[in-house]
Amino acid sequence: MLASSSFHGGPCCHFAHPSSNKPYFRLTKPHSAPSISNFISPRRIHSNRFTIRALNRQPDASEKDATPFFPNRRSVQIPVGDRYITVETGQIGRQASGSVVVRDGETIVYTTVCMADVLSEPSDFFPMSVHYQERFSAAGRTSGGFFKREGRTKDHEVLICRLIDRPLRPTMLKGFYHEIQILSWVLSYDGLHSPDSLAVTAAGIAVALSEVPHTETVVGVRIGLIGDKFVVNPTTMEMEDSKLDLMLAGSETGILMIEGYCDFLPEEKLLQAIEVGQDAVKAICKEVDNLAKICGKPKMLDSIKLPPPELYKHVEEIAGDELVNVLQIKNKVPRRKALSLLEDKVLNILTEEGYVSKNEICVGSEITPDMLEDEDEEEEFVVDGEFDVGDVHIKPVLKKPVPTFYSEVDVKLVFKSVSSKYLRNRIVKGGKRSDGRTSEEIRPIDSECGLLPRAHGSALFTRGETQALAVVTLGDKQMAQRIDNLVGVEDVKRFYLQYSFPPSCVGEAGRIGAPSRREIGHGTLAERALEPILPSEDDFPYTIRVESTITESNGSSSMASVCGGCLALQDAGVPLKSSIAGIAMGMVIDTEEFGGDGTPLILSDITGSEDASGDMDFKVAGNDDGVTAFQMDIKVCGITLSIMKQALLQAKEGRKRILAEMLKCSPPPSKKLSKHAPLILVMKVKPDKVNLIIGSGGKKVKSIIEETGVDSIDTQDNGTVKITSRDLASLEKTRSIISNLTMVPVVGDVYKNCKITSVFPYGVFVEIVPGREGLCHVSELSPDWLSKPDDAFKVGDIVDVKLIEINEKGQLRLSRKALLPDQGTDKPNENPRLAGGKSKPRQSSNPQKGDIDKTPEGTFTKRYVGSCKNEPKTSSNKTDTVESSESGSALVNGEAPVG
């Protein structure tokens, strides 16, 4: 309409309201040049082409009764902790099965739930996928890479995907085979309210409003421990002081998922935190259920397709006796192959040959007429099973039974369910697990350290049929892992653990590629479990990388990574605060079905089959003092606090036994640095002298690295200098150069055997120490008159000089004639320069105002991590360095304290 000829040609144009013939806006040609006030005026808007003038009029009745553009829009506020979250639906994403926008402060998460129209192939794994993305635009940023858009899912986004998926999956109804996709985006982030717990809640609300059939509403909260107070959904600033980071998801009836990290928190405190979180979850679920009653969609219950109920009985009749024997096989691979053969047998009978029940007998009938010739014939006796119908006798004749056939998918699903039932029955009723253990017994443990000679630290941890090879690599800051986040502040991790689960560890052939979501999740759990026992960067200035490769797997491989990683760190000489161990707990919740008393049965150190057939997988890591990491996934709709308490206490006893076995490691950890590990020297200089080390454009630090052959020199704004090298000689040479560069010369000091580096008409420049030069004026070269310096001196000559002045710019003025015999009777304050730039510190004979340095004589803080015999002496002169502590100069070598 704006491009029409009437608009450009006529003097004015009218916009009519859609429901009225009256003009709504009048556009006229401008009479004057536009100004900024015209654009912000509430009554008149100008442009260089036209003027829009609002007309005063009252809306008519049709406008008042007009239908709103978003008639199904709903918004509710739900109290969470000490504030409210806002849930909106019906405005954005209306074509999705369920969509919500959840706001906490200025953090906004948008989540949708959609289903495929076509049924997927039935399987024992529920067809649901979760995708979570933190868009940089949410914080007003763009991606730092070449492609200015979000790309591959980051590791922390994968972890949040798992947090969303794990509590929702147990609530989904079996037999629903429409593929479900949950998408979640962070649209706005204020840096204060974390989006992860908000995303879990948003996904649970979206599912509750959608057509997806499920049993219960799921929401999630974060619990922090600040001081002695538990806080629900603490802010990021509050979490900096928190002793606990607990993510909890559940429903009104129980807990569905927990994951958290803490610093040796006692089990009693952890249970209190879970109770606080469960109360908060119940309150949110009630509000969400009320919203779902108003604007939720009908559930697709008619799409659920379950196997025929009689099929369970048929599978038990065919394979029941053999299942009992197969499940008694202790080793995983033979048991798996035997189960596979038995499954093939059941499939063959039920899908190809057809099934006929042992109790099923089909009775047919064959009629044989028998005409009686004599009516007076003696009466015949009717034998049992025959029917007398006049002159015709009918005898029963057995016919071939009609077989029943079932689909392959249904048979596989039922066979897995029946196998789980028999395994649970053996555990509860028989009191023995597949490998013959009791419910609290731990599998045999063996551990070995130092098996890789070139690695900085290595350990092989074996527990039953689960085995982890852990390898530690030490390096400098350049080896640290850098993470790009929404806040924009570069996050650097000096410790990280990478977990890999190749298909060979379970005796299979499979895909090898990028880490899976499971590998990322398991690696993070083991990493966060080990973090609390690591030394601070000041005590151990290394970047630490742990690789855990699972070489055998039969349950709780992530906890094997914790145990193996702890041993490998000790073998690498990392001074750990204590040793920790991890254990996986399982559960059979409905024991009454199998002849038990109804009390849930907790299993310690579960195997793979017990994980698959059980109701819980609860991983706990820590030591005797408390817990450092935990993660729980369940397959039933919620467990109670009493079950959690029993599992935590039983896990504590299991950890004690595992730690006792780890002490028997043979060969034991070396507890000292490997000769192949790099050496790191830490020096402390004044912050204003750091630029002297770096030089213009980094030229100086690069030249030092090239000259000495060290790996790297890392400088920090606070004056900390870290030198990394493979040998002690280059480390010492670099230390000497940096000490000389940052030294504070004192007026009156004498420097001997100094080289002349350049000659000019007004004097010569003399290098008093490597990297530091001063000017010796022509008048200070000789007591006799000298017209030109090059008459008596040339580049490369060796002279002795005395420092006589330091100007405001820090430039040094030297004198040669002050040291000649005929100059005065005062004995010079000698400061002989030693080889390699070392010299003994001397007090100034003539201190100048402003040149006095109060720095103590321990001229630098050095921390060797490696093999060296003696601690080197202090640097020449009074260097511009500060010794942080007496222990700071100690040689960190030999055994690393553990525990």
C-alpha positions in Angstrom: 0.0 0.0 0.0 2.9 2.4 0.7 4.1 1.9 -2.8 0.8 2.8 -4.5 0.5 5.7 -6.9 -2.2 7.3 -4.8 0.2 7.5 -1.9 3.0 9.3 -3.8 0.8 11.5 -6.0 -2.0 12.7 -3.7 -1.7 15.3 -1.0 -2.8 12.9 1.7 -3.6 9.3 2.3 -5.9 7.6 4.8 -5.4 4.2 6.6 -8.7 2.7 7.5 -9.2 0.4 10.5 -9.9 -3.1 9.5 -13.3 -3.1 11.2 -14.4 0.4 10.3 -14.7 2.7 7.4 -13.4 5.7 9.4 -9.9 6.8 8.8 -7.5 5.6 11.5 -4.3 7.5 10.4 -4.0 10.5 8.1 -0.8 10.9 6.1 0.1 14.4 4.8 3.2 15.8 3.1 5.7 17.4 5.5 5.9 21.1 5.7 9.3 21.4 7.3 12.5 19.4 7.7 12.2 16.6 10.3 13.9 16.8 13.7 14.7 14.3 16.4 11.8 15.6 18.5 9.4 14.8 15.7 10.3 11.1 15.9 9.8 10.8 19.6 6.6 12.9 19.9 3.6 11.0 21.1 1.2 12.9 18.9 3.0 13.5 15.6 5.5 11.4 13.7 7.5 12.9 10.8 9.6 11.5 8.1 11.2 12.9 5.0 8.3 11.6 2.9 5.1 11.9 4.9 3.5 12.8 8.3 1.4 10.4 10.3 -1.1 12.2 12.6 -3.2 10.1 15.0 -6.9 11.0 15.1 -8.8 11.1 18.3 -11.8 8.9 18.2 -13.6 6.4 20.4 -13.4 2.7 19.5 -16.7 1.3 18.4 -18.5 -1.7 19.8 -17.1 -4.1 17.1 -13.5 -3.2 18.2 -14.3 -3.8 21.9 -15.7 -7.3 21.1 -12.8 -8.2 18.7 -11.2 -11.6 19.4 -7.6 -11.3 20.8 -4.8 -12.4 18.4 -3.6 -15.1 20.9 -6.9 -16.4 22.4 -5.2 -19.4 24.1 -2.4 -17.5 25.7 -1.9 -18.3 29.4 0.6 -17.0 31.9 1.1 -18.1 35.5 3.6 -17.2 38.2 4.9 -20.1 40.3 6.8 -19.5 43.5 10.2 -21.1 43.6 12.4 -20.5 46.6 12.5 -16.8 47.4 11.2 -15.6 44.0 8.8 -16.5 41.2 9.2 -18.1 37.8 6.8 -17.1 35.0 5.4 -19.8 32.7 3.7 -18.7 29.4 2.1 -20.8 26.7 -0.2 -20.2 23.7 1.7 -17.4 22.1 5.0 -18.8 20.8 5.3 -22.2 19.0 1.5 -22.8 18.7 2.0 -25.6 16.0 4.0 -27.7 18.4 2.3 -30.4 20.5 3.4 -28.5 23.6 5.4 -25.3 24.0 6.3 -23.0 26.9 8.4 -20.0 27.7 9.7 -20.0 31.2 11.3 -16.9 32.7 13.4 -16.5 35.9 14.6 -12.9 36.3 15.8 -12.0 32.8 16.8 -15.6 31.9 14.3 -17.0 29.4 14.1 -20.6 28.1 11.8 -21.6 25.3 11.0 -25.3 25.0 8.9 -27.3 22.6 7.6 -30.9 22.4 6.7 -32.5 19.0 5.8 -36.0 17.8 6.2 -37.8 14.5 3.0 -38.6 12.7 4.2 -42.0 11.7 4.9 -44.8 14.2 8.5 -45.8 14.7 9.6 -49.4 14.7 8.8 -50.8 18.2 11.8 -51.3 20.4 12.7 -51.6 24.1 14.2 -48.1 24.0 11.7 -45.2 24.2 12.0 -43.1 21.0 12.7 -39.7 22.6 15.5 -37.2 21.8 16.4 -34.0 23.6 18.3 -31.0 22.2 19.4 -28.0 24.3 21.1 -24.9 22.9 22.5 -21.8 24.5 22.4 -19.1 21.9 25.1 -16.4 22.2 22.6 -13.8 21.3 20.9 -14.5 24.6 23.8 -12.6 26.3 24.3 -10.1 23.5 27.3 -11.9 21.9 28.2 -13.8 18.8 30.2 -16.9 18.3 34.0 -16.4 18.5 34.7 -18.8 15.6 34.9 -18.1 11.8 31.2 -19.2 11.3 29.2 -16.7 13.3 26.5 -19.1 14.3 26.0 -21.9 16.8 27.4 -25.2 15.6 28.2 -28.5 17.3 26.6 -29.1 20.7 29.0 -28.2 23.4 29.8 -30.5 26.3 28.0 -28.6 28.9 24.9 -28.4 26.6 25.1 -32.2 26.3 25.1 -32.5 30.1 21.9 -30.4 30.3 20.3 -32.6 27.6 21.0 -35.5 29.8 19.5 -33.7 32.8 16.3 -33.2 30.8 16.1 -36.7 29.4 16.8 -38.8 32.4 13.9 -37.8 34.7 11.4 -37.7 31.8 12.1 -41.1 30.4 10.7 -43.2 33.4 7.4 -41.3 33.2 6.7 -42.2 29.6 4.2 -45.0 29.0 5.4 -48.2 27.4 4.0 -49.0 24.0 4.0 -45.5 22.7 6.1 -45.6 19.5 5.7 -42.1 18.1 9.1 -40.4 18.0 9.2 -37.5 20.5 11.6 -34.6 20.1 12.2 -32.0 22.9 13.9 -28.8 21.8 15.1 -26.2 24.3 16.7 -22.8 23.6 18.1 -20.2 26.0 16.7 -16.9 24.5 17.9 -14.6 27.2 20.5 -14.9 29.9 21.2 -12.3 32.6 24.3 -14.0 34.1 22.5 -14.4 37.4 19.8 -17.1 37.0 21.1 -20.4 35.7 19.2 -21.8 32.7 19.9 -25.5 33.3 17.3 -26.1 36.1 14.9 -23.8 34.3 15.3 -26.0 31.1 14.4 -29.2 33.1 11.3 -27.5 34.4 10.3 -26.1 31.0 10.6 -29.5 29.4 8.5 -31.1 32.1 5.8 -28.5 31.6 5.8 -28.8 27.8 5.3 -32.5 28.1 2.5 -32.0 30.5 0.7 -29.7 28.1 1.3 -31.8 25.0 -0.4 -34.9 23.7 2.4 -37.2 24.8 1.0 -39.8 27.3 2.9 -39.9 30.5 2.3 -40.8 34.1 3.4 -37.7 36.1 4.5 -34.1 35.7 8.3 -33.6 36.1 10.1 -30.4 37.2 13.6 -29.7 38.3 15.4 -27.4 40.9 18.9 -26.7 42.0 19.8 -26.8 45.7 22.8 -25.0 47.1 24.2 -25.0 50.6 25.3 -21.5 51.6 26.6 -21.4 55.1 24.2 -23.7 56.9 21.2 -22.8 54.9 19.8 -24.7 51.9 18.7 -22.4 49.0 16.4 -23.4 46.2 17.6 -22.2 42.7 20.4 -20.0 44.0 21.9 -17.4 41.8 25.3 -17.8 40.2 26.8 -15.4 42.7 25.3 -17.4 45.6 26.7 -20.6 44.1 30.2 -19.2 44.3 30.0 -19.7 48.1 28.0 -22.9 48.0 29.3 -26.2 49.4 26.9 -28.2 47.4 25.6 -28.2 43.8 22.6 -30.5 43.6 20.3 -30.8 40.6 17.1 -32.7 41.5 14.1 -33.6 39.3 11.0 -35.4 40.5 7.2 -35.5 40.6 4.6 -35.2 43.4 5.1 -38.8 44.3 8.9 -39.1 44.4 12.4 -38.4 43.2 13.3 -39.3 39.6 16.8 -38.0 39.2 19.6 -36.4 41.2 23.1 -35.3 40.2 25.4 -33.2 42.2 28.9 -32.3 43.4 30.1 -31.3 46.9 33.3 -31.1 49.0 33.1 -34.2 51.2 29.5 -33.5 52.4 28.2 -36.0 55.0 25.4 -38.2 53.9 23.1 -36.7 56.5 23.5 -33.2 55.0 22.9 -34.6 51.5 19.6 -36.2 52.6 18.5 -32.9 54.1 19.2 -31.1 50.8 17.3 -33.8 48.9 14.3 -33.3 51.2 14.3 -29.5 50.6 14.5 -30.1 46.9 11.6 -32.6 47.0 9.4 -30.2 48.8 10.1 -27.5 46.3 9.4 -29.9 43.4 6.0 -31.0 44.9 4.9 -27.3 45.2 5.8 -26.6 41.5 4.1 -29.8 40.2 0.8 -28.7 41.8 0.8 -25.4 39.9 1.8 -27.1 36.7 -1.0 -29.7 37.0 -3.5 -26.8 37.5 -2.2 -25.2 34.3 -2.4 -28.5 32.4 -6.1 -28.9 33.3 -6.8 -25.5 31.7 -4.8 -25.6 28.5 -3.3 -29.1 28.2 -4.1 -31.2 25.2 -5.8 -34.7 25.3 -3.3 -37.5 25.6 -2.9 -40.0 22.8 -3.6 -43.1 24.9 -5.2 -44.9 21.9 -1.8 -45.0 20.2 -0.3 -47.2 22.9 0.4 -50.7 21.5 1.5 -53.4 23.9 2.4 -57.0 23.2 -0.4 -59.6 23.7 -0.8 -60.4 27.4 -0.7 -64.2 26.8 2.7 -63.9 25.1 4.4 -63.4 28.5 3.0 -66.8 29.6 4.1 -68.5 26.3 7.7 -67.2 26.6 7.9 -68.5 30.2 6.6 -71.9 29.1 9.2 -72.2 26.4 12.2 -70.7 28.1 11.5 -70.6 31.8 13.5 -73.6 32.9 16.5 -72.7 30.6 16.4 -69.1 31.8 17.0 -70.2 35.4 20.1 -72.1 34.3 21.4 -69.4 32.0 21.1 -66.6 34.6 23.4 -68.7 36.9 26.3 -68.3 34.5 28.8 -66.0 36.3 30.8 -64.6 33.4 29.2 -61.9 31.3 30.2 -63.0 27.8 29.1 -66.7 28.1 25.9 -65.6 29.8 25.2 -63.1 27.0 25.8 -65.7 24.3 23.6 -68.3 26.1 20.8 -65.7 26.4 21.1 -64.9 22.7 20.8 -68.5 21.7 17.8 -68.9 24.0 16.2 -65.8 22.5 16.8 -67.2 18.9 15.1 -70.4 20.0 12.0 -68.6 21.4 11.9 -66.4 18.2 12.0 -69.4 16.0 9.1 -71.1 17.8 6.8 -68.1 18.2 7.4 -66.4 14.8 8.2 -69.3 12.4 7.0 -72.6 13.7 4.1 -71.2 15.7 3.3 -71.8 19.3 1.0 -74.5 20.7 0.5 -74.4 24.5 1.1 -77.6 26.4 -2.3 -77.4 28.0 -4.1 -76.5 24.9 -5.9 -79.4 23.2 -8.1 -78.9 20.2 -11.0 -81.4 20.0 -12.5 -82.2 16.7 -15.5 -84.4 15.8 -16.0 -87.1 13.3 -19.6 -88.4 12.8 -20.0 -92.1 12.0 -23.6 -93.2 11.3 -24.4 -96.7 12.5 -27.8 -98.0 11.2 -29.4 -100.6 13.4 -30.9 -103.4 11.4 -33.0 -104.7 14.3 -35.1 -102.5 16.5 -35.2 -105.2 19.0 -31.4 -105.4 19.2 -30.1 -105.4 22.7 -29.4 -102.0 24.3 -25.9 -100.8 23.8 -23.9 -99.3 26.5 -22.5 -95.8 25.9 -18.9 -95.6 26.6 -17.6 -92.6 28.5 -16.6 -89.9 26.0 -19.2 -91.0 23.4 -22.5 -89.3 22.7 -25.7 -91.1 22.0 -27.8 -89.3 19.5 -30.3 -91.8 18.4 -29.0 -94.2 15.8 -25.7 -92.2 15.3 -22.7 -92.6 17.5 -20.2 -89.7 17.6 -16.7 -90.5 18.8 -14.1 -87.8 19.6 -11.2 -87.6 17.1 -8.1 -85.6 18.0 -7.1 -83.1 15.3 -3.8 -81.2 14.7 -3.7 -78.0 16.8 -3.6 -74.7 15.1 -0.3 -72.8 15.9 -0.2 -69.2 17.0 2.2 -66.7 15.5 3.5 -63.5 17.0 5.6 -60.6 15.6 9.3 -60.6 16.1 9.3 -57.2 17.9 6.7 -58.3 20.4 8.6 -61.5 21.1 11.9 -59.6 21.7 10.3 -57.2 24.1 8.6 -59.9 26.1 11.7 -62.0 26.2 13.7 -59.1 27.7 10.9 -58.5 30.2 10.7 -62.2 31.2 14.5 -62.4 31.6 14.5 -59.4 33.9 11.7 -60.9 35.9 13.6 -64.2 36.4 16.8 -62.3 37.4 15.0 -60.2 40.0 13.3 -63.4 41.3 16.7 -65.0 41.7 18.1 -62.0 43.6 15.2 -61.6 45.9 14.0 -65.1 46.4 17.2 -67.0 46.0 19.3 -64.4 47.8 22.1 -64.7 45.2 23.0 -62.5 42.2 24.2 -63.7 38.8 27.8 -63.9 39.9 26.9 -65.6 43.2 27.3 -62.5 45.4 25.0 -61.3 48.2 23.3 -57.9 48.0 26.1 -56.1 49.9 29.1 -57.9 48.5 31.8 -56.2 46.3 33.4 -57.9 43.4 37.1 -58.9 43.5 39.4 -55.9 43.0 42.9 -55.7 41.5 44.9 -52.6 40.8 48.3 -51.8 39.3 50.3 -48.6 38.8 53.1 -47.5 36.6 52.4 -50.0 33.8 53.1 -47.3 31.0 56.8 -46.3 31.3 56.6 -43.1 29.2 53.3 -41.8 30.7 53.6 -39.3 33.6 51.2 -41.5 35.6 49.2 -44.6 34.9 47.0 -47.2 36.6 44.9 -50.2 35.7 41.9 -50.7 38.0 39.9 -53.9 37.7 36.7 -54.7 39.6 35.2 -58.0 38.5 34.7 -57.7 34.8 34.9 -53.9 34.7 38.3 -52.5 34.0 39.6 -48.9 33.4 43.0 -47.8 32.2 43.7 -44.3 33.6 46.6 -42.2 32.2 47.7 -38.8 33.6 49.5 -36.1 31.6 51.0 -33.0 33.2 51.7 -29.8 31.4 51.7 -26.0 31.6 48.9 -23.5 31.1 48.9 -24.0 27.4 47.5 -27.5 27.9 44.5 -26.1 29.8 41.1 -26.6 28.3 39.4 -23.4 27.2 35.6 -23.1 27.2 33.5 -20.5 25.5 30.4 -19.6 27.4 27.4 -17.2 27.4 29.0 -14.8 29.9 31.9 -14.0 27.6 34.6 -14.6 30.2 37.0 -17.3 29.1 36.7 -20.3 31.3 40.0 -22.3 31.6 40.1 -25.7 33.2 43.4 -26.8 34.6 42.0 -30.3 35.4 39.9 -32.3 33.1 39.0 -36.0 32.7 38.2 -37.6 29.4 36.3 -40.9 29.4 36.1 -43.3 26.4 34.0 -46.4 26.0 35.1 -48.3 22.9 32.9 -51.1 21.6 35.7 -53.7 22.2 35.2 -53.3 26.0 32.0 -55.3 25.7 33.3 -57.6 23.0 31.4 -56.0 20.2 32.3 -54.2 16.9 30.8 -50.8 16.6 31.2 -47.2 15.5 34.3 -45.1 16.6 33.9 -41.4 16.3 33.2 -38.3 18.4 32.5 -38.8 22.1 28.9 -39.9 22.7 26.6 -38.2 25.2 27.1 -41.1 27.6 30.9 -40.7 27.4 30.7 -37.0 28.1 28.3 -37.5 31.0 30.4 -40.3 32.6 33.6 -38.4 32.2 32.2 -35.3 33.8 30.9 -37.3 36.8 34.4 -38.8 37.4 36.1 -35.4 36.8 33.9 -33.6 39.4 34.4 -36.5 41.8 38.2 -36.1 41.7 38.3 -32.3 41.8 38.0 -31.8 45.6 41.1 -33.9 46.3 43.4 -31.9 43.9 46.0 -29.4 45.3 45.7 -25.7 44.6 47.4 -24.2 41.6 49.8 -22.4 44.0 50.9 -25.7 45.5 51.0 -27.6 42.2 51.2 -25.3 39.1 50.5 -28.0 36.5 47.6 -28.5 34.2 46.4 -32.1 34.7 44.7 -34.3 32.1 43.3 -37.7 33.0 42.3 -40.2 30.2 40.1 -43.1 31.3 39.8 -45.8 28.7 37.4 -48.6 29.6 39.0 -51.8 28.5 36.3 -54.1 30.0 32.8 -53.2 31.1 30.2 -55.0 33.2 28.7 -52.2 35.2 29.8 -49.0 36.9 32.6 -48.1 34.5 32.4 -44.4 35.5 33.1 -45.4 39.2 36.0 -47.5 38.0 37.3 -44.3 36.3 37.2 -42.6 39.6 39.2 -45.3 41.4 41.7 -45.7 38.5 42.0 -41.9 38.1 42.8 -41.5 41.8 45.6 -44.1 41.6 47.0 -42.6 38.3 47.2 -39.2 39.9 49.1 -40.6 42.8 51.4 -42.4 40.4 52.0 -39.0 38.6 53.2 -37.4 41.8 50.2 -35.1 42.3 49.9 -34.3 46.0 46.3 -35.3 46.6 44.5 -34.3 49.8 43.1 -37.9 50.2 42.1 -41.0 48.2 38.5 -41.5 47.0 36.6 -44.3 45.5 33.3 -44.7 43.6 30.6 -47.3 43.7 27.3 -48.0 41.8 24.2 -49.0 43.7 21.2 -50.8 42.3 17.7 -51.7 43.6 14.8 -54.1 43.3 11.9 -52.1 44.6 8.9 -54.5 44.4 10.3 -57.5 46.3 6.8 -58.7 47.4 6.2 -59.9 43.8 9.1 -62.3 44.1 8.4 -63.6 47.6 10.1 -60.9 49.6 8.6 -58.8 52.5 8.0 -55.8 50.3 11.1 -53.8 51.5 13.2 -52.5 48.6 16.4 -54.5 48.2 19.5 -52.3 47.7 22.4 -53.9 45.7 26.1 -52.8 46.1 28.4 -52.7 43.1 25.9 -53.7 40.4 26.8 -55.4 37.2 25.5 -54.5 33.7 22.6 -57.0 33.8 21.5 -55.7 37.3 21.6 -52.2 36.0 19.4 -53.1 33.0 17.0 -55.3 34.9 16.9 -53.3 38.2 15.0 -50.2 39.2 17.9 -47.8 40.0 21.5 -46.9 39.1 22.9 -44.7 41.9 26.6 -43.8 41.6 28.3 -42.3 44.7 32.0 -41.2 45.0 33.9 -40.1 48.1 35.7 -41.4 51.1 35.1 -42.1 54.8 34.5 -38.4 55.5 31.8 -37.7 52.9 30.6 -37.5 49.3 32.2 -35.6 46.5 29.9 -36.6 43.6 26.7 -38.5 43.0 24.3 -39.4 40.2 21.0 -41.3 40.3 18.8 -42.6 37.5 15.7 -44.7 38.2 13.3 -46.7 36.0 10.3 -46.5 38.3 8.1 -43.4 39.0 9.9 -42.0 42.0 11.7 -43.3 45.1 11.4 -42.1 48.7 13.8 -40.5 51.1 14.0 -43.6 53.2 15.2 -45.6 50.2 17.8 -42.9 49.4 19.0 -43.0 53.0 19.5 -46.8 52.9 21.3 -46.6 49.6 23.7 -43.8 50.8 24.6 -45.6 54.0 25.2 -48.9 52.1 27.3 -47.1 49.5 29.5 -45.6 52.3 30.3 -49.1 53.6 31.1 -50.2 50.0 33.5 -47.3 49.5 35.4 -48.2 52.6 36.0 -51.7 51.3 37.1 -50.5 47.9 39.5 -47.9 49.5 41.0 -50.7 51.6 41.5 -52.8 48.4 43.1 -49.8 46.6 45.7 -49.6 49.3 46.8 -53.1 48.3 47.8 -51.8 44.8 50.8 -53.7 43.4 53.0 -52.1 42.3 51.9 -49.1 44.3 51.8 -45.5 43.0 55.2 -43.9 42.8 54.0 -40.7 44.4 56.7 -38.7 42.7 57.0 -36.9 39.4 58.0 -38.9 36.4 61.4 -38.1 34.8 59.4 -37.6 31.6 57.2 -34.9 33.2 58.1 -31.2 32.5 59.7 -29.0 35.1 57.9 -25.9 36.2 59.7 -23.0 38.0 57.5 -20.4 39.6 59.0 -16.9 40.1 57.4 -13.9 41.7 58.4 -10.4 40.3 56.9 -7.0 40.8 53.9 -6.5 38.5 55.3 -3.4 37.0 58.4 -5.4 35.8 56.4 -8.0 33.8 56.6 -5.9 30.6 60.4 -6.1 30.8 60.1 -9.9 30.4 57.5 -9.7 27.6 59.2 -7.0 25.6 57.7 -5.1 22.7 55.2 -7.3 20.9 56.5 -10.3 22.9 59.9 -10.1 21.2 61.9 -10.4 24.5 60.1 -13.4 25.8 60.4 -15.1 22.5 64.1 -14.4 22.3 64.5 -15.9 25.8 62.7 -19.1 24.8 64.8 -19.4 21.7 68.0 -18.8 23.5 67.4 -21.1 26.5 65.3 -23.8 24.8 62.5 -23.8 27.5 59.0 -24.9 26.5 57.2 -21.8 27.6 57.3 -18.7 29.8 53.9 -17.7 31.2 53.5 -14.3 32.8 50.6 -13.0 34.8 49.5 -9.5 35.7 50.1 -10.1 39.4 53.8 -10.7 38.8 53.8 -14.5 38.7 56.1 -16.0 36.1 56.0 -19.7 35.3 58.8 -21.3 33.3 58.3 -24.8 31.8 61.2 -26.9 30.6 62.2 -30.4 30.0 65.6 -30.1 31.6 67.0 -28.3 34.6 69.9 -26.5 32.8 67.6 -24.5 30.5 65.3 -23.8 33.5 68.3 -22.3 35.4 69.5 -20.3 32.5 66.0 -18.8 32.0 65.7 -18.0 35.7 69.0 -16.2 35.6 68.0 -14.0 32.6 64.6 -13.1 34.1 66.2 -12.3 37.5 68.7 -10.0 35.8 65.9 -8.4 33.7 63.8 -7.6 36.8 66.6 -6.7 39.2 66.7 -3.3 40.9 70.3 -2.0 40.6 71.7 -0.1 43.6 73.9 3.0 43.2 77.4 2.1 44.3 77.3 -1.5 43.1 80.3 -2.7 41.1 80.1 -5.0 38.1 83.1 -6.8 36.9 84.0 -8.4 33.6 81.3 -6.6 31.7 81.2 -6.5 27.9 80.9 -3.3 25.9 78.0 -3.8 23.5 78.2 -0.6 21.5 80.4 2.5 21.1 79.2 6.1 20.4 81.0 9.4 20.3 79.5 10.4 23.7 80.3 7.1 25.4 79.9 3.3 25.4 77.1 1.0 26.5 78.1 -1.8 28.8 76.0 -4.9 29.6 76.3 -5.2 33.4 74.1 -8.4 33.5 72.4 -10.2 30.6 69.7 -8.0 29.3 70.6 -4.9 31.2 72.8 -2.2 29.8 74.1 1.2 31.1 75.9 4.2 29.6 79.4 4.9 30.6 80.0 8.5 29.4 83.2 9.4 27.8 84.2 11.5 30.8 83.8 8.4 33.0 85.9 6.0 30.9 89.4 7.2 31.9 90.9 9.7 34.4 92.9 11.1 31.5 91.2 13.2 28.8 89.8 11.1 26.0 88.5 12.8 22.8 86.7 9.8 21.4 85.8 6.5 23.1 86.7 4.4 20.0 90.3 5.6 20.4 90.7 3.3 23.5 87.7 0.9 23.4 85.9 -1.2 20.9 82.8 -3.5 21.0 83.5 -6.7 22.9 86.0 -5.3 25.3 85.7 -6.4 28.9 85.6 -3.7 31.6 84.8 -3.2 35.2 82.2 -0.5 36.0 80.5 1.1 39.0 76.8 2.3 39.0 76.9 5.9 39.9 73.4 7.2 39.0 69.9 6.0 38.1 67.8 8.7 36.4 64.0 9.1 36.5 63.5 6.9 33.5 65.4 4.0 35.1 68.4 4.4 32.9 71.8 3.5 34.4 74.9 5.7 34.4 78.1 3.8 34.9 81.7 4.9 35.6 85.0 3.1 34.8 87.4 5.7 36.2 85.7 5.4 39.7 87.3 2.0 40.0 90.8 2.9 38.9 93.5 2.9 41.6 94.2 6.6 41.6 90.5 7.4 42.4 90.1 8.2 46.2 90.7 5.9 49.1 87.2 4.6 49.6 87.0 0.9 49.0 84.4 0.2 46.3 81.3 -1.8 47.0 82.2 -4.7 44.8 79.5 -7.0 43.3 81.5 -9.6 41.3 79.5 -10.9 38.5 79.5 -14.7 38.5 79.2 -17.0 35.6 75.8 -17.3 34.1 74.8 -13.9 35.4 74.8 -14.8 39.1 76.2 -12.4 41.7 76.0 -11.8 45.4 73.8 -9.0 46.6 75.5 -6.0 48.2 74.2 -3.1 50.1 74.5 0.3 48.5 77.3 2.5 49.5 75.5 5.6 48.3 71.8 5.0 48.2 69.7 7.5 46.3 66.3 8.7 47.4 63.6 6.7 45.8 66.0 3.9 44.8 65.7 1.9 48.1 63.8 -1.4 47.6 62.3 -2.9 50.7 62.1 -6.3 49.1 63.6 -9.1 51.3 66.8 -10.7 50.1 65.1 -14.0 49.1 65.0 -12.7 45.6 62.5 -15.0 44.0 60.0 -17.7 44.7 60.9 -20.9 42.9 59.0 -24.1 42.8 60.6 -27.0 41.0 58.5 -29.9 40.3 61.0 -32.5 39.2 64.3 -34.0 40.0 67.1 -31.8 41.1 69.7 -32.1 43.8 70.1 -28.6 45.3 68.1 -25.5 45.4 69.9 -22.8 43.4 71.3 -19.6 45.0 69.6 -16.3 44.8 70.1 -14.0 41.8 72.6 -11.3 41.4 71.9 -8.0 43.0 68.8 -7.1 44.7 66.3 -8.4 42.1 62.9 -6.9 41.8 61.2 -10.1 43.1 59.3 -11.0 46.2 59.5 -14.2 48.1 56.0 -15.3 49.0 56.9 -17.7 51.7 59.6 -19.8 53.1 58.1 -22.9 51.6 57.7 -21.2 48.3 61.3 -21.8 47.5 61.2 -25.4 48.5 61.9 -28.1 46.0 58.7 -30.1 45.4 60.2 -33.5 44.8 60.0 -36.9 46.2 56.8 -38.3 47.6 53.6 -36.5 47.3 51.6 -36.3 50.5 48.3 -38.3 50.2 45.7 -38.3 53.0 
